[in-house]
Amino acid sequence: MRMPSATALSVLTALTLMGCDLLAKKEHADAGAAAGPDAGAASAKVAAKPQDGVHTIDGVGDVPAWSLDHGKPAKCTPSAAAVARFKAIEKGDDPGLVAGTADVSTYVKEIGADDCFASRKGLAESLNNGGYKRYGLKKFDEANRFWRAALTVRPAFLLSRYNLACGLGLAGKGKDAVTEILEIARAAKEGDASASNFLEKAKTDDDLKSVREDPTFKEALRASQGGLVGPRKGSSEPEVGKKAIPLLPEEFRKIKDTGGITDTGFITFKPAVVNIWTWRPNKDTELVVTSLTDDPATLGKPKGDLNFAYGAIAVYRREGEKLTLLISRKTGENPPSVASGKNGTVAYTFEAACGTLSGTLAWNGKSVEVKEKTCGDL
């Protein structure tokens, strides 16, 4: 789950050690255990629906229902005082916010966010990041109060809404967690692509483990829209990588050293998922497309003349929580670019020694068919 938003690089220096699919890498630590085995048991058929646009959570406060942003078209810049306030809130130690006694409307007025959407957006992001700090301390109720405050400032802020759902799941408030996921599903149905990505992420997020078998939760996830949904950072969904990487052929993890650069006679790799897409070639089939790197520590760094680095693309079929490898192909030294193709296909491109090559993935009803150009086609 969790992920900081992009308020300022100074904040990210402290936060990207944990990260997510937006800017950093994901951390669960052992937080999932805090919710307990029965955290979501009561949520299945009676998940609350916001009344009059408000969902009241015991110990957290009132959370507005999701709604579109309505910022004024005129550009504006947060004042120096507002920026300083953002930095203070991002520390996550504001007593009123921690205790849930703060009147968030006073913060809005203090920084002039009523008349400046950029200030409202900055305030919501700083509240989200402050909640992330409390989450890192496993103070889940306190984190939830920050995320609830962020949504009070900006109801359309799906990052905080997703974080709130995860925090509620960890705090043993499964019923309330499902309600927030339902709000994200509503945004997805309205065409918000990021909402669909959050729903896809929720399928494997350990912070939502307590509600994973909840029928209402499962139904909400079906609101994810589009034939190809993504990309999402692989580091933000480590559960996918844990299942996907071991299924790769041996050559993705170990090859013979034909260059004499090791003492063992073999070169070993540390493959990792770079990006993830959900691909639905038809209503009955859910596939997971991944781009891969041989070693995330070297991703984006210059490659020497003699190297065995590779990027790759792999496709898995997902049935419940089970993944089955369908195809895997190396794509030069770097991971490929992936996008929707024609007629429900997936297209990808990558750089080879001869130039840019491209490929297409198509579902034939039973397996993935691959058509890829070679250097001879150029």
C-alpha positions as CSV (number, residue, x, y, z in Angstrom):
1,M,0.0,0.0,0.0
2,R,1.2,3.3,1.2
3,M,2.8,5.7,-0.9
4,P,3.8,9.3,-0.4
5,S,2.7,12.0,-2.9
6,A,5.0,14.3,-4.8
7,T,4.9,17.5,-2.7
8,A,8.6,18.2,-2.4
9,L,11.9,16.4,-3.0
10,S,12.9,17.2,0.6
11,V,10.0,15.1,1.8
12,L,10.7,12.3,-0.6
13,T,14.3,12.0,0.6
14,A,12.8,10.8,3.9
15,L,9.9,8.8,2.4
16,T,11.2,7.1,-0.6
17,L,12.9,4.5,1.5
18,M,9.4,3.0,1.8
19,G,7.7,4.0,-1.5
20,C,5.1,2.8,-3.9
21,D,3.8,2.7,-7.4
22,L,4.0,6.4,-7.8
23,L,7.4,7.5,-6.6
24,A,9.0,5.0,-4.3
25,K,9.1,1.4,-3.3
26,K,6.6,-0.4,-1.2
27,E,7.0,-1.5,2.4
28,H,4.7,-3.8,4.3
29,A,7.2,-4.7,7.1
30,D,5.1,-7.0,9.3
31,A,2.2,-4.5,9.3
32,G,-0.3,-7.0,8.0
33,A,-0.2,-9.0,11.2
34,A,-1.5,-6.0,13.2
35,A,-5.0,-6.3,11.8
36,G,-5.6,-9.8,13.2
37,P,-7.3,-12.7,11.5
38,D,-10.8,-11.4,12.0
39,A,-10.3,-7.8,11.1
40,G,-12.6,-7.9,8.1
41,A,-15.0,-10.6,9.1
42,A,-18.0,-8.3,9.6
43,S,-17.5,-6.3,6.4
44,A,-18.8,-8.8,3.8
45,K,-22.5,-8.0,3.3
46,V,-23.0,-4.8,5.3
47,A,-20.3,-2.4,4.1
48,A,-21.5,1.0,5.0
49,K,-22.4,3.5,2.3
50,P,-21.7,7.2,2.8
51,Q,-24.9,8.9,3.8
52,D,-25.3,12.4,2.4
53,G,-21.8,12.2,1.0
54,V,-20.1,11.4,4.3
55,H,-18.8,8.1,5.8
56,T,-18.3,8.3,9.5
57,I,-15.5,6.1,10.9
58,D,-15.3,5.5,14.6
59,G,-12.1,7.0,16.1
60,V,-11.1,8.6,12.7
61,G,-13.9,11.0,11.8
62,D,-16.1,11.9,8.8
63,V,-14.8,11.1,5.3
64,P,-16.4,12.7,2.3
65,A,-17.5,10.6,-0.6
66,W,-15.3,10.7,-3.7
67,S,-16.1,13.5,-6.1
68,L,-14.4,15.2,-9.0
69,D,-12.0,18.1,-8.5
70,H,-13.5,21.5,-9.0
71,G,-10.5,23.7,-9.1
72,K,-10.6,27.2,-10.5
73,P,-9.0,27.5,-14.0
74,A,-6.8,30.5,-12.9
75,K,-3.2,29.5,-12.1
76,C,-2.0,30.3,-8.6
77,T,1.1,29.6,-6.5
78,P,1.1,28.6,-2.8
79,S,2.6,31.3,-0.6
80,A,5.9,30.8,1.2
81,A,3.9,30.5,4.4
82,A,1.8,27.7,2.9
83,V,4.8,25.8,1.7
84,A,6.3,26.1,5.2
85,R,3.1,24.7,6.6
86,F,3.1,21.8,4.2
87,K,6.6,20.9,5.4
88,A,5.5,21.0,9.1
89,I,2.5,18.8,8.4
90,E,4.5,16.3,6.4
91,K,6.5,15.4,9.6
92,G,3.5,13.6,10.9
93,D,3.7,15.0,14.4
94,D,1.0,17.6,14.5
95,P,-0.8,16.9,17.8
96,G,-4.2,17.9,16.6
97,L,-4.0,15.7,13.5
98,V,-2.5,12.8,15.5
99,A,-5.3,12.9,18.0
100,G,-8.0,13.7,15.5
101,T,-9.1,16.9,17.2
102,A,-7.8,19.3,14.5
103,D,-10.3,21.4,12.6
104,V,-9.0,20.9,9.0
105,S,-11.0,23.9,7.7
106,T,-8.7,26.2,9.7
107,Y,-5.7,24.7,7.9
108,V,-7.5,25.4,4.6
109,K,-8.1,29.0,5.5
110,E,-4.7,29.5,7.0
111,I,-2.9,28.7,3.7
112,G,-5.5,30.3,1.4
113,A,-6.6,27.0,-0.2
114,D,-10.2,28.2,-0.6
115,D,-9.1,30.4,-3.5
116,C,-6.1,28.4,-4.8
117,F,-6.4,24.8,-5.9
118,A,-2.6,24.4,-6.0
119,S,-2.6,25.2,-2.3
120,R,-5.5,22.8,-1.6
121,K,-3.6,20.1,-3.6
122,G,-0.4,20.8,-1.7
123,L,-2.2,20.6,1.7
124,A,-3.8,17.3,0.8
125,E,-0.4,15.9,-0.3
126,S,1.3,17.0,2.9
127,L,-1.5,15.4,5.0
128,N,-1.1,12.2,3.0
129,N,2.7,12.2,3.7
130,G,2.2,12.9,7.3
131,G,-0.1,9.9,7.5
132,Y,2.6,7.8,5.8
133,K,5.0,8.7,8.7
134,R,2.4,7.5,11.3
135,Y,1.9,4.3,9.2
136,G,5.7,3.7,9.3
137,L,5.4,3.7,13.1
138,K,2.5,1.2,12.8
139,K,0.2,3.9,14.4
140,F,-2.6,3.0,12.0
141,D,-5.5,4.9,13.6
142,E,-3.3,8.0,13.7
143,A,-2.3,7.5,10.1
144,N,-6.0,7.1,9.2
145,R,-6.7,10.5,10.8
146,F,-4.2,12.2,8.5
147,W,-5.6,10.4,5.4
148,R,-9.1,11.3,6.4
149,A,-8.0,14.9,6.8
150,A,-6.5,14.8,3.3
151,L,-9.8,13.6,1.9
152,T,-11.6,16.4,3.7
153,V,-9.4,18.9,1.9
154,R,-9.6,17.1,-1.5
155,P,-12.2,14.2,-1.8
156,A,-10.9,13.3,-5.3
157,F,-7.4,12.4,-3.9
158,L,-7.5,8.7,-4.6
159,L,-4.0,8.1,-3.2
160,S,-5.1,9.1,0.3
161,R,-8.4,7.2,-0.1
162,Y,-6.5,4.0,-1.0
163,N,-4.1,4.5,1.9
164,L,-7.0,5.1,4.2
165,A,-8.6,1.8,3.1
166,C,-5.3,0.0,3.8
167,G,-4.9,1.7,7.1
168,L,-8.4,0.8,8.1
169,G,-7.8,-2.8,7.2
170,L,-4.7,-2.9,9.4
171,A,-6.6,-1.2,12.2
172,G,-9.2,-3.9,12.3
173,K,-11.9,-1.8,10.6
174,G,-12.6,-4.0,7.7
175,K,-16.2,-2.7,7.1
176,D,-14.9,0.8,6.8
177,A,-12.0,-0.3,4.6
178,V,-14.4,-1.9,2.1
179,T,-16.5,1.3,2.0
180,E,-13.5,3.3,0.9
181,I,-12.7,0.7,-1.8
182,L,-16.3,1.0,-3.0
183,E,-15.6,4.8,-3.4
184,I,-12.5,4.0,-5.5
185,A,-14.7,1.6,-7.6
186,R,-17.1,4.4,-8.1
187,A,-14.3,6.6,-9.4
188,A,-13.2,3.8,-11.7
189,K,-16.7,3.5,-13.2
190,E,-16.6,7.2,-13.9
191,G,-13.5,6.7,-16.0
192,D,-10.7,7.5,-13.6
193,A,-7.8,5.4,-14.9
194,S,-5.8,5.8,-11.6
195,A,-8.8,4.3,-9.7
196,S,-8.6,1.2,-11.9
197,N,-4.9,0.9,-11.0
198,F,-5.6,1.1,-7.3
199,L,-8.3,-1.6,-7.6
200,E,-5.8,-3.8,-9.4
201,K,-3.2,-3.1,-6.7
202,A,-5.8,-4.0,-4.0
203,K,-6.0,-7.6,-5.4
204,T,-2.6,-8.4,-3.9
205,D,-1.9,-5.8,-1.2
206,D,-1.2,-7.5,2.1
207,D,-2.5,-4.5,3.9
208,L,-6.0,-5.5,2.7
209,K,-5.5,-9.2,3.4
210,S,-8.2,-9.1,6.1
211,V,-10.9,-8.2,3.6
212,R,-9.7,-10.1,0.6
213,E,-12.5,-12.8,0.9
214,D,-15.2,-10.2,1.5
215,P,-17.8,-10.5,-1.3
216,T,-18.4,-6.8,-1.4
217,F,-14.7,-6.1,-1.7
218,K,-14.4,-8.7,-4.5
219,E,-17.3,-7.1,-6.3
220,A,-15.7,-3.6,-6.0
221,L,-12.5,-4.8,-7.7
222,R,-14.6,-5.8,-10.8
223,A,-15.1,-2.1,-11.4
224,S,-11.5,-1.8,-12.8
225,Q,-11.9,-0.5,-16.3
226,G,-10.0,-1.1,-19.6
227,G,-8.4,-3.9,-21.6
228,L,-4.9,-2.9,-20.4
229,V,-4.7,-1.3,-17.0
230,G,-1.4,0.1,-15.8
231,P,1.5,0.6,-15.5
232,R,2.0,0.1,-11.8
233,K,5.5,-0.1,-10.3
234,G,6.5,-3.6,-9.5
235,S,8.1,-2.4,-6.3
236,S,4.6,-1.3,-5.1
237,E,3.2,-4.9,-5.6
238,P,5.9,-7.1,-4.2
239,E,3.4,-10.0,-3.8
240,V,3.2,-10.2,-7.6
241,G,7.0,-10.4,-7.9
242,K,7.3,-13.1,-5.2
243,K,5.0,-15.3,-7.3
244,A,6.1,-14.3,-10.8
245,I,9.9,-14.4,-10.6
246,P,10.3,-18.1,-9.5
247,L,8.2,-19.1,-12.5
248,L,10.7,-17.7,-15.0
249,P,12.9,-20.2,-16.9
250,E,16.4,-20.8,-15.4
251,E,18.1,-18.7,-18.0
252,F,16.5,-15.6,-16.3
253,R,18.3,-16.4,-13.1
254,K,21.5,-18.2,-14.1
255,I,23.6,-18.7,-17.3
256,K,27.0,-20.1,-18.2
257,D,29.8,-17.5,-18.1
258,T,31.1,-17.5,-21.7
259,G,33.2,-14.4,-21.1
260,G,35.3,-15.7,-18.3
261,I,34.4,-12.9,-16.0
262,T,33.5,-15.0,-12.9
263,D,35.3,-17.7,-10.9
264,T,32.3,-20.0,-10.7
265,G,31.7,-20.4,-14.4
266,F,28.2,-19.0,-14.1
267,I,26.6,-15.6,-14.0
268,T,23.6,-15.2,-11.7
269,F,21.0,-12.6,-11.9
270,K,18.5,-10.9,-9.5
271,P,15.5,-10.5,-11.8
272,A,12.8,-8.2,-10.6
273,V,9.5,-6.9,-11.9
274,V,9.8,-3.3,-13.2
275,N,6.2,-2.6,-14.2
276,I,2.9,-4.4,-14.1
277,W,-0.2,-4.2,-16.3
278,T,-3.5,-6.1,-16.0
279,W,-4.6,-7.3,-19.5
280,R,-8.2,-8.5,-20.1
281,P,-8.4,-9.8,-23.7
282,N,-12.0,-10.8,-22.9
283,K,-14.4,-10.7,-20.0
284,D,-13.4,-14.2,-18.8
285,T,-9.6,-13.9,-18.9
286,E,-7.3,-11.9,-16.6
287,L,-3.7,-11.8,-17.6
288,V,-0.7,-10.0,-15.9
289,V,1.9,-8.4,-18.2
290,T,5.2,-7.6,-16.6
291,S,8.4,-5.9,-17.7
292,L,11.5,-7.3,-16.1
293,T,15.1,-6.3,-15.4
294,D,18.0,-8.6,-14.6
295,D,19.0,-6.5,-11.6
296,P,17.0,-3.5,-10.2
297,A,20.2,-2.1,-8.8
298,T,21.6,-1.5,-12.3
299,L,18.4,-0.3,-13.9
300,G,19.0,2.9,-15.9
301,K,22.7,2.8,-15.4
302,P,25.2,2.6,-18.3
303,K,26.1,-0.9,-19.5
304,G,29.6,-1.9,-20.4
305,D,30.7,-3.4,-23.7
306,L,30.8,-6.9,-22.3
307,N,27.7,-7.5,-20.2
308,F,24.9,-10.0,-19.8
309,A,22.3,-7.5,-18.7
310,Y,18.8,-8.0,-20.0
311,G,15.3,-6.6,-20.0
312,A,12.3,-8.9,-20.6
313,I,8.6,-9.2,-20.9
314,A,6.5,-11.9,-19.3
315,V,2.8,-12.7,-19.3
316,Y,1.0,-14.7,-16.6
317,R,-2.5,-15.9,-16.2
318,R,-4.1,-14.9,-12.9
319,E,-6.8,-17.1,-11.4
320,G,-7.6,-15.9,-7.9
321,E,-4.2,-15.5,-6.3
322,K,-2.5,-18.1,-8.5
323,L,-0.2,-17.0,-11.4
324,T,0.7,-19.3,-14.3
325,L,3.5,-18.3,-16.7
326,L,2.4,-18.1,-20.3
327,I,5.3,-16.5,-22.1
328,S,8.7,-14.9,-21.3
329,R,11.1,-13.2,-23.7
330,K,14.2,-11.2,-23.2
331,T,14.3,-7.8,-24.9
332,G,17.8,-6.5,-25.3
333,E,19.6,-4.9,-22.4
334,N,16.6,-3.0,-21.0
335,P,12.9,-3.6,-20.1
336,P,10.5,-2.9,-23.0
337,S,7.9,-0.2,-23.3
338,V,4.3,-1.6,-23.2
339,A,1.0,-0.2,-24.5
340,S,-2.4,-1.2,-25.8
341,G,-2.3,-2.6,-29.3
342,K,-5.0,-2.9,-31.9
343,N,-8.0,-5.2,-31.5
344,G,-7.3,-6.0,-27.9
345,T,-3.7,-6.9,-28.3
346,V,-0.7,-5.7,-26.3
347,A,2.2,-3.9,-28.1
348,Y,5.8,-3.6,-26.9
349,T,9.0,-2.1,-28.2
350,F,12.6,-2.3,-27.1
351,E,16.1,-1.3,-28.2
352,A,18.4,-3.9,-29.8
353,A,21.9,-3.6,-31.3
354,C,20.3,-3.1,-34.8
355,G,17.7,-0.5,-33.7
356,T,14.2,-0.4,-32.3
357,L,12.2,-3.6,-32.5
358,S,8.6,-4.2,-31.7
359,G,6.3,-7.1,-30.8
360,T,2.6,-7.9,-30.4
361,L,0.9,-10.2,-27.9
362,A,-2.5,-11.6,-28.8
363,W,-4.8,-14.0,-26.8
364,N,-6.2,-16.9,-28.9
365,G,-8.5,-18.1,-26.3
366,K,-6.0,-20.6,-24.8
367,S,-2.6,-19.0,-24.9
368,V,-0.6,-15.9,-25.8
369,E,0.6,-15.6,-29.4
370,V,3.8,-13.6,-29.9
371,K,4.8,-11.8,-33.1
372,E,8.1,-10.0,-32.9
373,K,10.2,-8.3,-35.4
374,T,13.9,-9.2,-35.7
375,C,16.9,-7.3,-36.8
376,G,16.5,-8.9,-40.2
377,D,13.1,-7.1,-40.6
378,L,14.7,-3.7,-40.3
